Amino acid sequence: MPTMRTGLTAVAVAALFVGATTAVAAQPDAATAAPTRPTAGVEHLHAQVDLPAGGAWTSTPLEVTLPGPGTYELNADVRGRLSGVPPINTFITARLWNVTSGAAVRESERLVNQIIDVNARNKETGGNQTTPISELIRVKKSTKIRLQAQRIDATGAATVSQIYSDIRGYTSLRFERIGN
Protein backbone atom coordinates (compact mmCIF):
# COMPACT_ATOMS: atom_id res chain seq x y z
CA MET A 1 0.00 0.00 0.00
CA PRO A 2 1.41 3.39 -0.92
CA THR A 3 2.51 5.59 1.90
CA MET A 4 3.00 9.32 2.11
CA ARG A 5 6.74 8.76 1.84
CA THR A 6 6.61 6.83 -1.46
CA GLY A 7 4.20 9.38 -2.87
CA LEU A 8 6.58 12.23 -2.04
CA THR A 9 9.50 10.27 -3.50
CA ALA A 10 7.59 9.81 -6.77
CA VAL A 11 6.80 13.53 -6.91
CA ALA A 12 10.45 14.43 -6.23
CA VAL A 13 11.73 12.06 -8.94
CA ALA A 14 9.22 13.48 -11.42
CA ALA A 15 10.28 17.04 -10.56
CA LEU A 16 13.96 16.14 -11.03
CA PHE A 17 13.19 14.52 -14.39
CA VAL A 18 11.26 17.56 -15.63
CA GLY A 19 14.01 19.92 -14.38
CA ALA A 20 16.76 17.90 -16.07
CA THR A 21 14.81 17.79 -19.34
CA THR A 22 14.33 21.55 -19.22
CA ALA A 23 18.05 22.11 -18.51
CA VAL A 24 19.05 19.87 -21.43
CA ALA A 25 16.58 21.61 -23.73
CA ALA A 26 18.01 25.01 -22.71
CA GLN A 27 21.55 24.04 -23.78
CA PRO A 28 22.46 25.43 -27.23
CA ASP A 29 22.87 22.76 -29.80
CA ALA A 30 26.25 22.48 -31.56
CA ALA A 31 24.76 23.56 -34.89
CA THR A 32 23.42 26.83 -33.44
CA ALA A 33 26.31 27.64 -31.05
CA ALA A 34 28.40 30.67 -31.97
CA PRO A 35 31.59 29.64 -33.80
CA THR A 36 34.77 29.92 -31.77
CA ARG A 37 37.76 31.80 -33.14
CA PRO A 38 41.01 29.89 -33.52
CA THR A 39 43.73 30.92 -31.10
CA ALA A 40 46.53 29.54 -33.27
CA GLY A 41 47.19 28.66 -36.88
CA VAL A 42 49.89 27.89 -39.43
CA GLU A 43 50.12 28.35 -43.19
CA HIS A 44 52.74 27.04 -45.62
CA LEU A 45 53.98 28.53 -48.88
CA HIS A 46 53.30 26.14 -51.76
CA ALA A 47 55.16 28.03 -54.49
CA GLN A 48 58.46 29.64 -55.34
CA VAL A 49 58.43 33.44 -55.40
CA ASP A 50 60.96 35.14 -57.71
CA LEU A 51 62.39 38.36 -56.29
CA PRO A 52 63.09 41.04 -58.89
CA ALA A 53 66.22 43.22 -59.02
CA GLY A 54 65.93 46.73 -57.68
CA GLY A 55 65.19 46.12 -54.00
CA ALA A 56 61.39 46.45 -54.12
CA TRP A 57 59.48 44.60 -51.41
CA THR A 58 57.61 41.71 -53.00
CA SER A 59 54.51 40.23 -51.40
CA THR A 60 54.29 36.45 -51.26
CA PRO A 61 50.98 34.55 -51.18
CA LEU A 62 51.84 33.39 -47.63
CA GLU A 63 49.58 35.04 -45.05
CA VAL A 64 47.62 34.40 -41.86
CA THR A 65 44.61 36.18 -40.40
CA LEU A 66 44.70 37.01 -36.70
CA PRO A 67 41.04 36.44 -35.78
CA GLY A 68 40.40 39.33 -33.37
CA PRO A 69 41.78 41.68 -30.74
CA GLY A 70 44.68 40.47 -28.63
CA THR A 71 48.41 39.92 -28.37
CA TYR A 72 49.81 37.37 -30.81
CA GLU A 73 53.12 35.63 -31.22
CA LEU A 74 54.13 35.46 -34.90
CA ASN A 75 56.70 32.91 -36.10
CA ALA A 76 57.95 32.41 -39.63
CA ASP A 77 60.53 30.14 -41.18
CA VAL A 78 61.68 31.75 -44.42
CA ARG A 79 63.70 29.75 -46.95
CA GLY A 80 65.73 31.80 -49.40
CA ARG A 81 67.50 30.54 -52.51
CA LEU A 82 70.28 32.55 -54.18
CA SER A 83 72.82 32.01 -56.90
CA GLY A 84 75.02 34.16 -59.11
CA VAL A 85 78.32 34.43 -60.92
CA PRO A 86 81.22 36.15 -59.08
CA PRO A 87 82.14 38.78 -58.37
CA ILE A 88 78.87 39.03 -56.45
CA ASN A 89 77.40 40.39 -53.23
CA THR A 90 73.65 39.81 -53.19
CA PHE A 91 71.18 39.11 -50.42
CA ILE A 92 67.53 38.49 -49.54
CA THR A 93 65.75 40.23 -46.68
CA ALA A 94 62.27 39.22 -45.46
CA ARG A 95 59.72 40.90 -43.19
CA LEU A 96 56.19 40.53 -41.89
CA TRP A 97 53.70 42.99 -43.39
CA ASN A 98 50.49 44.06 -41.62
CA VAL A 99 48.12 44.16 -44.60
CA THR A 100 45.30 45.61 -42.48
CA SER A 101 47.29 48.67 -41.32
CA GLY A 102 49.52 48.91 -44.41
CA ALA A 103 52.77 48.85 -42.42
CA ALA A 104 55.64 46.51 -41.64
CA VAL A 105 55.50 44.62 -38.35
CA ARG A 106 58.03 46.57 -36.31
CA GLU A 107 61.56 45.14 -36.34
CA SER A 108 60.54 41.97 -38.21
CA GLU A 109 63.14 42.37 -40.98
CA ARG A 110 65.63 39.50 -41.21
CA LEU A 111 68.55 38.71 -43.49
CA VAL A 112 67.52 35.40 -45.07
CA ASN A 113 70.47 34.56 -47.30
CA GLN A 114 73.57 36.29 -48.68
CA ILE A 115 76.26 35.41 -51.20
CA ILE A 116 79.54 37.31 -51.12
CA ASP A 117 82.16 36.07 -53.53
CA VAL A 118 84.46 38.68 -55.05
CA ASN A 119 86.80 36.22 -56.77
CA ALA A 120 86.75 36.86 -60.49
CA ARG A 121 85.75 33.62 -62.19
CA ASN A 122 82.86 32.32 -64.24
CA LYS A 123 81.71 29.51 -61.96
CA GLU A 124 78.26 30.05 -60.47
CA THR A 125 77.89 29.97 -56.70
CA GLY A 126 74.80 29.82 -54.50
CA GLY A 127 72.82 28.08 -51.82
CA ASN A 128 69.70 27.78 -49.69
CA GLN A 129 69.18 29.03 -46.17
CA THR A 130 66.24 29.15 -43.76
CA THR A 131 65.85 32.02 -41.31
CA PRO A 132 63.34 32.42 -38.46
CA ILE A 133 61.29 35.52 -37.74
CA SER A 134 59.68 35.78 -34.28
CA GLU A 135 57.74 38.85 -33.14
CA LEU A 136 54.89 39.89 -30.86
CA ILE A 137 52.05 42.05 -32.15
CA ARG A 138 49.01 43.56 -30.43
CA VAL A 139 45.96 44.20 -32.61
CA LYS A 140 42.55 45.74 -31.96
CA LYS A 141 40.65 43.82 -34.64
CA SER A 142 40.97 40.97 -37.12
CA THR A 143 44.30 41.54 -38.90
CA LYS A 144 45.94 40.00 -41.95
CA ILE A 145 49.73 39.39 -41.82
CA ARG A 146 51.71 38.59 -45.00
CA LEU A 147 55.32 37.60 -45.69
CA GLN A 148 57.27 39.98 -47.94
CA ALA A 149 60.85 39.78 -49.25
CA GLN A 150 63.32 41.84 -51.25
CA ARG A 151 66.50 41.20 -53.22
CA ILE A 152 69.46 43.56 -53.00
CA ASP A 153 72.33 43.28 -55.50
CA ALA A 154 75.22 45.24 -53.96
CA THR A 155 77.80 43.85 -56.43
CA GLY A 156 76.91 41.95 -59.58
CA ALA A 157 73.45 40.43 -59.90
CA ALA A 158 71.80 37.26 -58.72
CA THR A 159 70.82 34.78 -61.41
CA VAL A 160 68.33 33.16 -59.01
CA SER A 161 66.70 34.96 -56.08
CA GLN A 162 63.65 33.28 -54.56
CA ILE A 163 61.64 32.65 -51.47
CA TYR A 164 61.51 28.89 -51.79
CA SER A 165 59.30 26.15 -50.41
CA ASP A 166 59.07 22.44 -51.15
CA ILE A 167 59.16 19.04 -49.41
CA ARG A 168 62.82 19.59 -48.47
CA GLY A 169 61.97 22.74 -46.52
CA TYR A 170 58.74 24.70 -46.34
CA THR A 171 58.47 28.41 -45.76
CA SER A 172 55.79 28.83 -43.10
CA LEU A 173 53.99 31.47 -41.04
CA ARG A 174 52.35 30.77 -37.66
CA PHE A 175 50.39 32.72 -35.09
CA GLU A 176 49.28 32.06 -31.52
CA ARG A 177 47.12 34.31 -29.35
CA ILE A 178 48.91 34.70 -26.02
CA GLY A 179 46.90 37.43 -24.30
CA ASN A 180 44.46 40.30 -24.44
FIKOLZA-1660 file (N, C-alpha, C; in steps of 0.1 Angstrom, whole numbers, plus 5000, padded with zeros to 4 digits):
% residues 180
   i   px   py   pz ch aa at
   1 5008 4988 5000  A  M  N
   1 5000 5000 5000  A  M CA
   1 5009 5012 5000  A  M  C
   2 5006 5022 4992  A  P  N
   2 5014 5034 4991  A  P CA
   2 5013 5042 5004  A  P  C
   3 5025 5047 5007  A  T  N
   3 5025 5056 5019  A  T CA
   3 5028 5070 5014  A  T  C
   4 5027 5079 5024  A  M  N
   4 5030 5093 5021  A  M CA
   4 5044 5095 5016  A  M  C
   5 5053 5087 5022  A  R  N
   5 5067 5088 5018  A  R CA
   5 5070 5084 5004  A  R  C
   6 5064 5073 4999  A  T  N
   6 5066 5068 4985  A  T CA
   6 5059 5078 4976  A  T  C
   7 5049 5084 4980  A  G  N
   7 5042 5094 4971  A  G CA
   7 5051 5106 4970  A  G  C
   8 5057 5111 4980  A  L  N
   8 5066 5122 4980  A  L CA
   8 5078 5119 4971  A  L  C
   9 5083 5107 4973  A  T  N
   9 5095 5103 4965  A  T CA
   9 5092 5103 4950  A  T  C
  10 5080 5098 4946  A  A  N
  10 5076 5098 4932  A  A CA
  10 5075 5112 4927  A  A  C
  11 5069 5121 4935  A  V  N
  11 5068 5135 4931  A  V CA
  11 5082 5142 4929  A  V  C
  12 5091 5139 4938  A  A  N
  12 5105 5144 4938  A  A CA
  12 5112 5139 4925  A  A  C
  13 5111 5126 4922  A  V  N
  13 5117 5121 4911  A  V CA
  13 5112 5127 4898  A  V  C
  14 5099 5129 4897  A  A  N
  14 5092 5135 4886  A  A CA
  14 5097 5149 4884  A  A  C
  15 5098 5157 4895  A  A  N
  15 5103 5170 4894  A  A CA
  15 5117 5171 4890  A  A  C
  16 5126 5162 4894  A  L  N
  16 5140 5161 4890  A  L CA
  16 5140 5158 4875  A  L  C
  17 5132 5149 4870  A  F  N
  17 5132 5145 4856  A  F CA
  17 5128 5157 4847  A  F  C
  18 5117 5164 4851  A  V  N
  18 5113 5176 4844  A  V CA
  18 5123 5187 4844  A  V  C
  19 5129 5189 4855  A  G  N
  19 5140 5199 4856  A  G CA
  19 5152 5196 4847  A  G  C
  20 5156 5183 4847  A  A  N
  20 5168 5179 4839  A  A CA
  20 5164 5180 4824  A  A  C
  21 5152 5177 4821  A  T  N
  21 5148 5178 4807  A  T CA
  21 5148 5192 4802  A  T  C
  22 5143 5201 4811  A  T  N
  22 5143 5216 4808  A  T CA
  22 5158 5221 4806  A  T  C
  23 5167 5217 4815  A  A  N
  23 5180 5221 4815  A  A CA
  23 5187 5216 4802  A  A  C
  24 5185 5204 4798  A  V  N
  24 5190 5199 4786  A  V CA
  24 5185 5206 4774  A  V  C
  25 5172 5209 4774  A  A  N
  25 5166 5216 4763  A  A CA
  25 5171 5230 4762  A  A  C
  26 5175 5236 4773  A  A  N
  26 5180 5250 4773  A  A CA
  26 5194 5251 4768  A  A  C
  27 5202 5240 4767  A  Q  N
  27 5216 5240 4762  A  Q CA
  27 5215 5243 4747  A  Q  C
  28 5224 5252 4742  A  P  N
  28 5225 5254 4728  A  P CA
  28 5230 5242 4721  A  P  C
  29 5224 5239 4709  A  D  N
  29 5229 5228 4702  A  D CA
  29 5241 5232 4694  A  D  C
  30 5250 5222 4691  A  A  N
  30 5262 5225 4684  A  A CA
  30 5261 5232 4671  A  A  C
  31 5250 5229 4664  A  A  N
  31 5248 5236 4651  A  A CA
  31 5244 5250 4653  A  A  C
  32 5238 5254 4664  A  T  N
  32 5234 5268 4666  A  T CA
  32 5244 5276 4674  A  T  C
  33 5254 5269 4681  A  A  N
  33 5263 5276 4689  A  A CA
  33 5272 5286 4681  A  A  C
  34 5275 5297 4687  A  A  N
  34 5284 5307 4680  A  A CA
  34 5298 5300 4677  A  A  C
  35 5303 5302 4665  A  P  N
  35 5316 5296 4662  A  P CA
  35 5327 5303 4671  A  P  C
  36 5337 5294 4674  A  T  N
  36 5348 5299 4682  A  T CA
  36 5359 5303 4673  A  T  C
  37 5366 5313 4677  A  R  N
  37 5378 5318 4669  A  R CA
  37 5390 5310 4672  A  R  C
  38 5398 5306 4662  A  P  N
  38 5410 5299 4665  A  P CA
  38 5420 5308 4673  A  P  C
  39 5427 5302 4681  A  T  N
  39 5437 5309 4689  A  T CA
  39 5451 5307 4683  A  T  C
  40 5452 5298 4674  A  A  N
  40 5465 5295 4667  A  A CA
  40 5463 5290 4653  A  A  C
  41 5473 5292 4645  A  G  N
  41 5472 5287 4631  A  G CA
  41 5485 5287 4624  A  G  C
  42 5486 5279 4614  A  V  N
  42 5499 5279 4606  A  V CA
  42 5495 5278 4591  A  V  C
  43 5503 5284 4583  A  E  N
  43 5501 5283 4568  A  E CA
  43 5515 5281 4562  A  E  C
  44 5515 5274 4551  A  H  N
  44 5527 5270 4544  A  H CA
  44 5527 5276 4530  A  H  C
  45 5538 5281 4525  A  L  N
  45 5540 5285 4511  A  L CA
  45 5541 5273 4502  A  L  C
  46 5533 5273 4492  A  H  N
  46 5533 5261 4482  A  H CA
  46 5537 5266 4468  A  H  C
  47 5547 5275 4468  A  A  N
  47 5552 5280 4455  A  A CA
  47 5566 5286 4457  A  A  C
  48 5572 5289 4446  A  Q  N
  48 5585 5296 4447  A  Q CA
  48 5582 5311 4442  A  Q  C
  49 5587 5320 4449  A  V  N
  49 5584 5334 4446  A  V CA
  49 5597 5341 4441  A  V  C
  50 5598 5345 4428  A  D  N
  50 5610 5351 4423  A  D CA
  50 5610 5366 4428  A  D  C
  51 5622 5370 4432  A  L  N
  51 5624 5384 4437  A  L CA
  51 5631 5392 4426  A  L  C
  52 5625 5403 4422  A  P  N
  52 5631 5410 4411  A  P CA
  52 5643 5419 4416  A  P  C
  53 5651 5423 4407  A  A  N
  53 5662 5432 4410  A  A CA
  53 5656 5446 4413  A  A  C
  54 5664 5454 4420  A  G  N
  54 5659 5467 4423  A  G CA
  54 5655 5470 4438  A  G  C
  55 5654 5459 4446  A  G  N
  55 5652 5461 4460  A  G CA
  55 5638 5464 4464  A  G  C
  56 5628 5462 4455  A  A  N
  56 5614 5465 4459  A  A CA
  56 5609 5453 4468  A  A  C
  57 5601 5456 4478  A  W  N
  57 5595 5446 4486  A  W CA
  57 5585 5439 4478  A  W  C
  58 5585 5425 4478  A  T  N
  58 5576 5417 4470  A  T CA
  58 5567 5409 4479  A  T  C
  59 5554 5410 4478  A  S  N
  59 5545 5402 4486  A  S CA
  59 5545 5388 4481  A  S  C
  60 5545 5379 4491  A  T  N
  60 5543 5365 4487  A  T CA
  60 5528 5361 4490  A  T  C
  61 5524 5350 4485  A  P  N
  61 5510 5346 4488  A  P CA
  61 5508 5340 4502  A  P  C
  62 5519 5340 4510  A  L  N
  62 5518 5334 4524  A  L CA
  62 5513 5344 4534  A  L  C
  63 5502 5341 4540  A  E  N
  63 5496 5350 4550  A  E CA
  63 5487 5343 4559  A  E  C
  64 5485 5349 4571  A  V  N
  64 5476 5344 4581  A  V CA
  64 5467 5355 4585  A  V  C
  65 5455 5352 4591  A  T  N
  65 5446 5362 4596  A  T CA
  65 5445 5360 4611  A  T  C
  66 5449 5370 4618  A  L  N
  66 5447 5370 4633  A  L CA
  66 5432 5373 4635  A  L  C
  67 5425 5364 4642  A  P  N
  67 5410 5364 4642  A  P CA
  67 5404 5376 4650  A  P  C
  68 5410 5383 4659  A  G  N
  68 5404 5393 4666  A  G CA
  68 5414 5400 4675  A  G  C
  69 5409 5409 4684  A  P  N
  69 5418 5417 4693  A  P CA
  69 5426 5408 4702  A  P  C
  70 5438 5412 4705  A  G  N
  70 5447 5405 4714  A  G CA
  70 5461 5406 4711  A  G  C
  71 5470 5400 4718  A  T  N
  71 5484 5399 4716  A  T CA
  71 5488 5386 4710  A  T  C
  72 5495 5386 4699  A  Y  N
  72 5498 5374 4692  A  Y CA
  72 5513 5372 4691  A  Y  C
  73 5517 5360 4691  A  E  N
  73 5531 5356 4688  A  E CA
  73 5531 5352 4673  A  E  C
  74 5540 5358 4665  A  L  N
  74 5541 5355 4651  A  L CA
  74 5555 5348 4649  A  L  C
  75 5555 5337 4642  A  N  N
  75 5567 5329 4639  A  N CA
  75 5567 5325 4624  A  N  C
  76 5578 5328 4618  A  A  N
  76 5579 5324 4604  A  A CA
  76 5593 5317 4602  A  A  C
  77 5593 5307 4593  A  D  N
  77 5605 5301 4588  A  D CA
  77 5606 5305 4573  A  D  C
  78 5616 5312 4569  A  V  N
  78 5617 5317 4556  A  V CA
  78 5629 5311 4549  A  V  C
  79 5626 5304 4538  A  R  N
  79 5637 5298 4531  A  R CA
  79 5640 5306 4518  A  R  C
  80 5653 5310 4517  A  G  N
  80 5657 5318 4506  A  G CA
  80 5667 5310 4497  A  G  C
  81 5666 5312 4484  A  R  N
  81 5675 5305 4475  A  R CA
  81 5682 5316 4466  A  R  C
  82 5695 5316 4466  A  L  N
  82 5703 5326 4458  A  L CA
  82 5714 5319 4450  A  L  C
  83 5716 5324 4438  A  S  N
  83 5728 5320 4431  A  S CA
  83 5732 5332 4422  A  S  C
  84 5745 5331 4418  A  G  N
  84 5750 5342 4409  A  G CA
  84 5764 5338 4405  A  G  C
  85 5770 5346 4396  A  V  N
  85 5783 5344 4391  A  V CA
  85 5792 5355 4397  A  V  C
  86 5803 5352 4403  A  P  N
  86 5812 5361 4409  A  P CA
  86 5818 5371 4399  A  P  C
  87 5822 5382 4403  A  P  N
  87 5821 5388 4416  A  P CA
  87 5807 5392 4419  A  P  C
  88 5803 5388 4432  A  I  N
  88 5789 5390 4436  A  I CA
  88 5787 5393 4450  A  I  C
  89 5778 5402 4454  A  N  N
  89 5774 5404 4468  A  N CA
  89 5759 5407 4466  A  N  C
  90 5751 5397 4469  A  T  N
  90 5736 5398 4468  A  T CA
  90 5730 5392 4480  A  T  C
  91 5718 5397 4484  A  F  N
  91 5712 5391 4496  A  F CA
  91 5697 5393 4495  A  F  C
  92 5690 5385 4503  A  I  N
  92 5675 5385 4505  A  I CA
  92 5672 5389 4519  A  I  C
  93 5663 5398 4520  A  T  N
  93 5658 5402 4533  A  T CA
  93 5643 5399 4533  A  T  C
  94 5637 5395 4544  A  A  N
  94 5623 5392 4545  A  A CA
  94 5617 5400 4557  A  A  C
  95 5604 5402 4557  A  R  N
  95 5597 5409 4568  A  R CA
  95 5583 5405 4568  A  R  C
  96 5576 5408 4580  A  L  N
  96 5562 5405 4581  A  L CA
  96 5555 5419 4578  A  L  C
  97 5544 5418 4570  A  W  N
  97 5537 5430 4566  A  W CA
  97 5523 5429 4571  A  W  C
  98 5519 5440 4579  A  N  N
  98 5505 5441 4584  A  N CA
  98 5496 5446 4572  A  N  C
  99 5489 5438 4565  A  V  N
  99 5481 5442 4554  A  V CA
  99 5470 5451 4559  A  V  C
 100 5464 5448 4570  A  T  N
 100 5453 5456 4575  A  T CA
 100 5457 5471 4578  A  T  C
 101 5469 5473 4584  A  S  N
 101 5473 5487 4587  A  S CA
 101 5482 5493 4576  A  S  C
 102 5487 5484 4567  A  G  N
 102 5495 5489 4556  A  G CA
 102 5509 5493 4561  A  G  C
 103 5514 5485 4570  A  A  N
 103 5528 5489 4576  A  A CA
 103 5535 5476 4579  A  A  C
 104 5548 5477 4579  A  A  N
 104 5556 5465 4584  A  A CA
 104 5554 5462 4598  A  A  C
 105 5555 5450 4602  A  V  N
 105 5555 5446 4617  A  V CA
 105 5569 5451 4622  A  V  C
 106 5568 5459 4632  A  R  N
 106 5580 5466 4637  A  R CA
 106 5592 5456 4640  A  R  C
 107 5603 5459 4634  A  E  N
 107 5616 5451 4637  A  E CA
 107 5615 5437 4632  A  E  C
 108 5607 5434 4622  A  S  N
 108 5605 5420 4618  A  S CA
 108 5615 5417 4606  A  S  C
 109 5622 5426 4601  A  E  N
 109 5631 5424 4590  A  E CA
 109 5643 5414 4594  A  E  C
 110 5645 5404 4586  A  R  N
 110 5656 5395 4588  A  R CA
 110 5664 5393 4575  A  R  C
 111 5677 5391 4576  A  L  N
 111 5686 5387 4565  A  L CA
 111 5683 5372 4563  A  L  C
 112 5678 5368 4552  A  V  N
 112 5675 5354 4549  A  V CA
 112 5687 5346 4544  A  V  C
 113 5694 5352 4534  A  N  N
 113 5705 5346 4527  A  N CA
 113 5713 5356 4520  A  N  C
 114 5726 5354 4520  A  Q  N
 114 5736 5363 4513  A  Q CA
 114 5747 5355 4507  A  Q  C
 115 5751 5360 4495  A  I  N
 115 5763 5354 4488  A  I CA
 115 5773 5366 4486  A  I  C
 116 5784 5364 4491  A  I  N
 116 5795 5373 4489  A  I CA
 116 5807 5365 4483  A  I  C
 117 5810 5367 4471  A  D  N
 117 5822 5361 4465  A  D CA
 117 5827 5371 4455  A  D  C
 118 5839 5377 4458  A  V  N
 118 5845 5387 4449  A  V CA
 118 5856 5381 4441  A  V  C
 119 5858 5368 4441  A  N  N
 119 5868 5362 4432  A  N CA
 119 5863 5362 4418  A  N  C
 120 5871 5368 4409  A  A  N
 120 5867 5369 4395  A  A CA
 120 5869 5355 4389  A  A  C
 121 5858 5349 4385  A  R  N
 121 5857 5336 4378  A  R CA
 121 5843 5335 4372  A  R  C
 122 5842 5325 4364  A  N  N
 122 5829 5323 4358  A  N CA
 122 5821 5312 4363  A  N  C
 123 5824 5306 4375  A  K  N
 123 5817 5295 4380  A  K CA
 123 5806 5300 4390  A  K  C
 124 5794 5296 4387  A  E  N
 124 5783 5301 4395  A  E CA
 124 5784 5295 4410  A  E  C
 125 5779 5303 4419  A  T  N
 125 5779 5300 4433  A  T CA
 125 5765 5302 4438  A  T  C
 126 5761 5296 4449  A  G  N
 126 5748 5298 4455  A  G CA
 126 5745 5289 4466  A  G  C
 127 5732 5289 4471  A  G  N
 127 5728 5281 4482  A  G CA
 127 5714 5284 4487  A  G  C
 128 5710 5276 4496  A  N  N
 128 5697 5278 4503  A  N CA
 128 5700 5280 4518  A  N  C
 129 5691 5288 4524  A  Q  N
 129 5692 5290 4538  A  Q CA
 129 5678 5293 4544  A  Q  C
 130 5675 5289 4556  A  T  N
 130 5662 5292 4562  A  T CA
 130 5665 5300 4575  A  T  C
 131 5657 5311 4576  A  T  N
 131 5659 5320 4587  A  T CA
 131 5645 5322 4594  A  T  C
 132 5646 5322 4608  A  P  N
 132 5633 5324 4615  A  P CA
 132 5630 5339 4617  A  P  C
 133 5617 5342 4618  A  I  N
 133 5613 5355 4623  A  I CA
 133 5603 5353 4634  A  I  C
 134 5606 5359 4646  A  S  N
 134 5597 5358 4657  A  S CA
 134 5594 5372 4663  A  S  C
 135 5581 5375 4664  A  E  N
 135 5577 5388 4669  A  E CA
 135 5564 5387 4676  A  E  C
 136 5562 5397 4685  A  L  N
 136 5549 5399 4691  A  L CA
 136 5542 5411 4685  A  L  C
 137 5528 5410 4684  A  I  N
 137 5521 5421 4679  A  I CA
 137 5507 5421 4686  A  I  C
 138 5503 5433 4689  A  R  N
 138 5490 5436 4696  A  R CA
 138 5481 5442 4685  A  R  C
 139 5469 5437 4684  A  V  N
 139 5460 5442 4674  A  V CA
 139 5446 5445 4681  A  V  C
 140 5439 5454 4675  A  K  N
 140 5426 5457 4680  A  K CA
 140 5414 5451 4673  A  K  C
 141 5417 5445 4662  A  K  N
 141 5406 5438 4654  A  K CA
 141 5413 5427 4645  A  K  C
 142 5405 5420 4638  A  S  N
 142 5410 5410 4629  A  S CA
 142 5420 5416 4620  A  S  C
 143 5432 5409 4618  A  T  N
 143 5443 5415 4611  A  T CA
 143 5450 5405 4602  A  T  C
 144 5453 5409 4590  A  K  N
 144 5459 5400 4580  A  K CA
 144 5474 5403 4580  A  K  C
 145 5483 5393 4582  A  I  N
 145 5497 5394 4582  A  I CA
 145 5503 5386 4570  A  I  C
 146 5512 5392 4562  A  R  N
 146 5517 5386 4550  A  R CA
 146 5532 5386 4551  A  R  C
 147 5539 5376 4544  A  L  N
 147 5553 5376 4543  A  L CA
 147 5557 5384 4530  A  L  C
 148 5567 5393 4532  A  Q  N
 148 5573 5400 4521  A  Q CA
 148 5588 5397 4520  A  Q  C
 149 5594 5399 4509  A  A  N
 149 5608 5398 4508  A  A CA
 149 5614 5407 4497  A  A  C
 150 5627 5410 4497  A  Q  N
 150 5633 5418 4487  A  Q CA
 150 5647 5413 4484  A  Q  C
 151 5652 5416 4472  A  R  N
 151 5665 5412 4468  A  R CA
 151 5673 5425 4466  A  R  C
 152 5685 5424 4472  A  I  N
 152 5695 5436 4470  A  I CA
 152 5707 5430 4463  A  I  C
 153 5711 5436 4452  A  D  N
 153 5723 5433 4445  A  D CA
 153 5733 5444 4448  A  D  C
 154 5742 5442 4457  A  A  N
 154 5752 5452 4460  A  A CA
 154 5764 5452 4450  A  A  C
 155 5768 5440 4446  A  T  N
 155 5778 5439 4436  A  T CA
 155 5773 5427 4426  A  T  C
 156 5774 5430 4414  A  G  N
 156 5769 5419 4404  A  G CA
 156 5754 5418 4405  A  G  C
 157 5749 5407 4401  A  A  N
 157 5735 5404 4401  A  A CA
 157 5732 5389 4403  A  A  C
 158 5722 5387 4411  A  A  N
 158 5718 5373 4413  A  A CA
 158 5712 5367 4400  A  A  C
 159 5715 5354 4397  A  T  N
 159 5708 5348 4386  A  T CA
 159 5695 5341 4391  A  T  C
 160 5695 5337 4404  A  V  N
 160 5683 5332 4410  A  V CA
 160 5682 5338 4423  A  V  C
 161 5670 5344 4426  A  S  N
 161 5667 5350 4439  A  S CA
 161 5652 5347 4442  A  S  C
 162 5650 5337 4452  A  Q  N
 162 5637 5333 4454  A  Q CA
 162 5634 5331 4469  A  Q  C
 163 5621 5332 4473  A  I  N
 163 5616 5326 4485  A  I CA
 163 5611 5313 4481  A  I  C
 164 5617 5303 4487  A  Y  N
 164 5615 5289 4482  A  Y CA
 164 5607 5281 4492  A  Y  C
 165 5601 5270 4487  A  S  N
 165 5593 5261 4496  A  S CA
 165 5590 5249 4488  A  S  C
 166 5594 5237 4494  A  D  N
 166 5591 5224 4489  A  D CA
 166 5592 5214 4499  A  D  C
 167 5591 5201 4496  A  I  N
 167 5592 5190 4506  A  I CA
 167 5605 5189 4513  A  I  C
 168 5615 5196 4508  A  R  N
 168 5628 5196 4515  A  R CA
 168 5630 5207 4525  A  R  C
 169 5620 5216 4526  A  G  N
 169 5620 5227 4535  A  G CA
 169 5609 5238 4531  A  G  C
 170 5598 5238 4539  A  Y  N
 170 5587 5247 4537  A  Y CA
 170 5590 5260 4543  A  Y  C
 171 5586 5271 4536  A  T  N
 171 5585 5284 4542  A  T CA
 171 5571 5284 4549  A  T  C
 172 5571 5289 4562  A  S  N
 172 5558 5288 4569  A  S CA
 172 5556 5301 4577  A  S  C
 173 5543 5303 4581  A  L  N
 173 5540 5315 4590  A  L CA
 173 5529 5310 4600  A  L  C
 174 5532 5312 4613  A  R  N
 174 5524 5308 4623  A  R CA
 174 5519 5319 4632  A  R  C
 175 5508 5318 4639  A  F  N
 175 5504 5327 4649  A  F CA
 175 5498 5320 4661  A  F  C
 176 5499 5326 4673  A  E  N
 176 5493 5321 4685  A  E CA
 176 5489 5332 4693  A  E  C
 177 5476 5333 4697  A  R  N
 177 5471 5343 4706  A  R CA
 177 5476 5340 4720  A  R  C
 178 5483 5350 4727  A  I  N
 178 5489 5347 4740  A  I CA
 178 5484 5356 4751  A  I  C
 179 5475 5365 4747  A  G  N
 179 5469 5374 4757  A  G CA
 179 5460 5384 4751  A  G  C
 180 5454 5393 4760  A  N  N
 180 5445 5403 4756  A  N CA
 180 5452 5415 4750  A  N  C
% end
